[in-house]
Every structure is written in structure tokens, then in C-alpha cells.
Amino acid sequence: MSLNVNSINSKDEWLTPPKIIELLGPFDLDPCSPIKRPWDTAKKHINILEDGLFSDWFGRVWMNPPYGRKTHKWLKKLKKHNNGITLIFARTETRMFFDYIWNGASAIFFIKGRLQFYHVDGSKSRTSGWAPSCLVAYGEHFKERLKNLVGIPGYYLDLE
């Protein structure tokens, strides 16, 4: 899940295309799960009410973090956990990318084109994301998952 705040009173949740979860899973934990979701992304889900950022993480983590000013905190926690994959915008020039991906991740898969996310009702967004997306792996298990990813066009980059 990612929360994009468009105004003080509105939030949009952008869900990962289910094909990505199917190709990369299974996952033990999704610390950024929407309260209402059309499909499972992991065995255990933590939503905004439970605050996944401050919860204990375990096992193989799937993370589509809230995009915005706190995204770096989620990446910092996943880097420390070192066993998971995150889906984020490929903003390779940002401080966040340098601190938690270029200096800490195991591999990146740059997705060709722009993703079409889904809404909590299960419908596909009519528009694509605002920027290119990438999958970032932390740990050897998920590095291998990205290296051998088939079914999503893109480019794999080993960071170790």
C-alpha cells in the first residue's frame, strides 16, 4: 500500500499489481497493508491502525511503503531487517535512495515503463504511476528472486 496525500482531507491508496506479489512471494509479513484489501500480499498484514513502522518485523517482508516524507523511515527499517523486497519509485538521485538503497540493498530491478497500480476495490487504475518504479531486494534470498524474475520486463542490477 502506498498513501498519497492529495489534500488535507483525502488519501489515495495505490496497491501493488497482484502479478508482482505472485511472482516474488510468498511473503510472511506486509507491514504496509491497507485496512481493506482485495487480495493478500503476505501471511500477516499490518495496517495503518497498527502502525507497521513501529511493529516488530519477522520473516520475508513485502513492502509497498507510504510514498512521501516518511518513505525513508520505511526503507531504513527494511535495510536493517535485511530480508525483503520493496516497491518504490525509481528516484535514484534522492538522498533516500543513496542512504538506503545504493548503500545497503542487495539488488534492484528497474521495471520497464510505468506501473498501473490498483485500488482497494480491486480495480486497476486508469492511469500509470507518476514515475518509473523499481523493486529493491534486501538479503540473498530476494536478490536471487529479482535476478531470476520472469514475467515483468525490466533490468536487474546487482548491488553487491
Summary of the structure (lengths in Angstrom):
residues: 160
radius of gyration: 14.3
end to end distance: 27.9
largest distance: 42.6
contacts: 488
relative contact order: 0.19
helix: 21%
strand: 29%
